[in-house]
Amino acid sequence: MAIAKEAHTRSVELGLTLKDIAFVMGHTTEVHQQNYGRFIPTGTFAKFNKQMVA
């Protein structure tokens, strides 16, 4: 659980997508969202997309 929280907290900084985090943890994105979705900070995807455009 700590890995998921840390990965999502630093996802933009580390360039991690939800798919990346789920893969490293050994499950699908669907399973990840069901179990760890609460750790995805508000605005994470918007921040990631902004970094990708820059």
Secondary structure by P-SEA (a helix, b strand, c coil): caaaaaaaaacccccccaaaaaaaacccaaaaaaccccccccaaaaaaaaaaac
